Amino acid sequence: MFSRSAVTLQRRLVPFSSRIVDGCGCYGGSTTTTGTTPIQHAVWNLYNQSTSSRSYVSRAHPRTTPEYPVAQALEMILNGIEERKVLRADRWERNQPKRQSKGQQDTGPYKNQDETVELSINLNVDPRRPGQALRGSLTLPHGTGKTVSCLVFTSDPAAAKRAEEVGHKAGGEDLVDRIIEGKEPLDAYQRAMATKEILPLVQKKLARLLGPRGLMPNPKTNTIFDDGEELLKSLTEVANTVTYRTDASGILHFVLGKGSFSSEQLLDNLRTICQTVQDIKPETYGKGKKKKSSGSGSGKKKPSKNVKYWLRAHLTATQSKGSIRMDLRSVDPTSPFFMKEPE
């Protein structure tokens, strides 16, 4: 509606009219009670209207990203998943004659994709600094909806047999040798667990194979156990357990659940994740260059005041075109609007 000429007009006329007002007390009419003339009011109104209805985007005036409360953001994600399910089913029915012309026969009804809902939390942490590289695991109340296959390293034959019965690959030194020889593909497994008596052997022979894939048993991710009974107990909860680790930008990625989950189930999982992220908050955090110590004092860095720990939080799905930014007031557990709609 208004172009940049409105800003230029405001810059040229307002200082000039101000000088006239200061000199003689009037310009094109009497001054108002606030000490400004009618032309100043007109210019300011023109400027405010041009900025409120700005039709251009520049580096100085970027397009703002809308933020939504948690419940509304989840509803938008689930609605998008349902819309894409309908479109995929319609496309399948529409292409049925084309498949028949190529001699392809449908063996059953169309199996639609169950998309995964993911959560990304950007924290004000620098993983390069000590104590700010967050890593661990947590148990979701409703799980992730995924089937997890595990590598189980144990010297207990009874524990290995029970782990094999529930669909995992288990063994001791023989399993280690099979992995070294390349007879056991590691890409088919999402997690690895070990008991303490065989851990030195696993670290010595498989560290270079399991480490880059994120499969190396680690006490921070609760994948090392004292005995086989404790390991088997954890295997029953492995489908509900997710691991997390901050990347180079201080972002945590979580699998929140499946598109077939209800909004209440996703909200419960999201609440558990946010509370865990708040519980592992480091004593000192913040990005930026390290300041040199002045020499006076002990030299220890004091915790910064008024520094945000939560920066941004986004929700996305497997085939969504983009992510949805959530209002931090509804994500931060320390906020009075946690899991609520801000007023």
KAJOKA-V483390 format. One record per residue. RES is the residue in three letters. SS is DSSP state (H for helix, E for strand, C for the rest). PHI is phi in degrees with one decimal (* if undefined). Layout:
res ss phi
RES SS PHI
RES SS PHI
This chain:
res ss phi
MET C *
PHE C -116.5
SER C -105.2
ARG C -70.0
SER H -62.9
ALA H -65.7
VAL H -66.6
THR H -63.0
LEU H -62.2
GLN H -64.5
ARG H -66.6
ARG H -83.7
LEU H -83.1
VAL H -64.6
PRO H -61.8
PHE H -64.7
SER H -67.7
SER H -64.8
ARG H -66.0
ILE H -65.3
VAL H -63.3
ASP H -64.9
GLY H -81.1
CYS H -124.2
GLY C 84.6
CYS E -155.7
TYR C -157.1
GLY C 66.5
GLY C 147.0
SER E -77.0
THR C -78.4
THR C -86.7
THR C -68.3
THR C -89.0
GLY C 88.5
THR C -117.6
THR C -93.1
PRO H -58.7
ILE H -67.9
GLN H -67.3
HIS H -62.1
ALA H -64.4
VAL H -66.6
TRP H -64.9
ASN H -63.4
LEU H -63.1
TYR H -67.8
ASN H -64.5
GLN H -66.4
SER H -70.8
THR H -75.7
SER H -73.0
SER C -116.2
ARG C -65.0
SER C -101.6
TYR C -127.4
VAL C -125.6
SER C -137.1
ARG C -64.8
ALA C -81.4
HIS C -128.9
PRO C -72.4
ARG C -76.9
THR C -73.7
THR C -91.9
PRO C -67.8
GLU C -119.3
TYR E -128.1
PRO C -62.2
VAL H -57.9
ALA H -62.5
GLN H -68.8
ALA H -63.8
LEU H -63.7
GLU H -64.2
MET H -65.4
ILE H -64.0
LEU H -66.8
ASN H -64.2
GLY H -63.4
ILE H -63.9
GLU H -65.7
GLU H -63.3
ARG H -68.9
LYS H -62.0
VAL H -64.1
LEU H -64.5
ARG H -66.7
ALA H -65.7
ASP H -65.0
ARG H -65.7
TRP H -63.7
GLU H -67.8
ARG H -67.7
ASN C -92.3
GLN H -63.1
PRO H -60.7
LYS H -67.1
ARG H -68.3
GLN H -67.4
SER H -67.1
LYS C -91.9
GLY C 83.2
GLN C -93.0
GLN C -106.8
ASP C -76.5
THR C -84.8
GLY C -179.1
PRO C -67.4
TYR C -67.9
LYS C -97.0
ASN C -74.4
GLN C -80.2
ASP C -100.0
GLU C -68.1
THR E -98.6
VAL E -95.5
GLU E -121.5
LEU E -123.8
SER E -124.1
ILE E -121.3
ASN E -94.8
LEU E -106.5
ASN C -87.1
VAL C -129.0
ASP C -116.8
PRO C -60.9
ARG C -74.8
ARG C -91.9
PRO C -65.1
GLY C 84.4
GLN C -107.5
ALA C -86.9
LEU C -80.9
ARG E -154.2
GLY E 169.2
SER E -144.8
LEU E -148.3
THR E -105.9
LEU C -85.4
PRO C -64.5
HIS C -116.6
GLY C 71.8
THR C -106.1
GLY C 82.0
LYS C -103.2
THR C -92.1
VAL C -106.6
SER C -105.0
CYS E -121.9
LEU E -96.3
VAL E -115.8
PHE E -104.9
THR C -156.3
SER C -92.7
ASP C -86.2
PRO H -62.5
ALA H -65.9
ALA H -66.1
ALA H -64.7
LYS H -67.0
ARG H -67.8
ALA H -68.5
GLU H -66.2
GLU H -67.2
VAL C -96.6
GLY C 99.8
HIS C -106.1
LYS E -97.5
ALA E -132.0
GLY E 166.8
GLY C -113.4
GLU H -65.8
ASP H -64.5
LEU H -67.1
VAL H -61.3
ASP H -65.5
ARG H -63.9
ILE H -68.9
ILE H -63.9
GLU C -77.1
GLY C 82.2
LYS C -83.2
GLU C -118.7
PRO C -69.0
LEU H -81.0
ASP H -69.4
ALA H -85.3
TYR C -122.8
GLN C -105.5
ARG E -155.0
ALA E -132.9
MET E -129.0
ALA E -152.9
THR E -93.6
LYS H -66.9
GLU H -70.7
ILE H -106.1
LEU H -60.8
PRO H -57.8
LEU H -66.0
VAL H -65.5
GLN H -65.8
LYS H -74.5
LYS H -102.0
LEU H -118.7
ALA H -60.6
ARG H -74.6
LEU H -91.9
LEU H -85.2
GLY C -59.7
PRO C -61.8
ARG C -91.5
GLY C 72.8
LEU C -105.1
MET C -68.1
PRO C -57.8
ASN C -145.1
PRO H -64.9
LYS H -68.7
THR H -98.3
ASN C 57.3
THR C -117.5
ILE E -121.6
PHE E -131.5
ASP C -73.8
ASP C -146.4
GLY H -68.3
GLU H -64.6
GLU H -65.9
LEU H -65.8
LEU H -64.3
LYS H -64.3
SER H -72.3
LEU H -64.1
THR C -70.4
GLU C -105.6
VAL H -66.8
ALA H -69.6
ASN H -98.6
THR E -102.5
VAL E -123.2
THR E -104.2
TYR E -141.2
ARG E -162.9
THR C -70.1
ASP C -86.0
ALA C -63.9
SER C -95.8
GLY C 77.5
ILE E -107.9
LEU E -104.9
HIS E -115.1
PHE E -131.7
VAL E -87.9
LEU E -85.5
GLY E 157.0
LYS E -107.6
GLY C -66.9
SER C -79.4
PHE C -70.8
SER C -79.3
SER H -64.5
GLU H -66.9
GLN H -65.3
LEU H -66.6
LEU H -65.4
ASP H -63.7
ASN H -64.0
LEU H -65.7
ARG H -62.7
THR H -64.2
ILE H -65.6
CYS H -64.2
GLN H -65.9
THR H -67.5
VAL H -62.8
GLN H -71.0
ASP H -68.6
ILE C -92.5
LYS C -59.8
PRO C -71.5
GLU C -65.2
THR C -119.5
TYR C -153.1
GLY C 128.8
LYS C -97.4
GLY C 125.4
LYS C -77.4
LYS C -75.6
LYS C -86.0
LYS C -73.6
SER C -73.7
SER C -75.6
GLY C 102.3
SER C -89.9
GLY C 98.6
SER C -80.0
GLY C 87.1
LYS C -79.2
LYS C -78.5
LYS C -83.8
PRO C -60.3
SER C -71.9
LYS C -97.9
ASN C 58.0
VAL C -105.3
LYS C -73.2
TYR C -94.2
TRP E -94.2
LEU E -106.3
ARG E -150.5
ALA E -144.2
HIS E -130.5
LEU E -116.6
THR E -152.2
ALA E -126.5
THR C -59.7
GLN C -113.3
SER C -74.0
LYS C -72.5
GLY C -160.8
SER C -109.1
ILE E -114.1
ARG E -83.2
MET E -99.0
ASP C -69.3
LEU H -62.7
ARG H -65.1
SER H -95.2
VAL C -109.8
ASP C -72.4
PRO C -64.6
THR C -81.8
SER C -85.6
PRO C -68.2
PHE C -103.5
PHE C -61.4
MET C 60.7
LYS C -127.7
GLU C -93.7
PRO C -60.7
GLU C -78.9
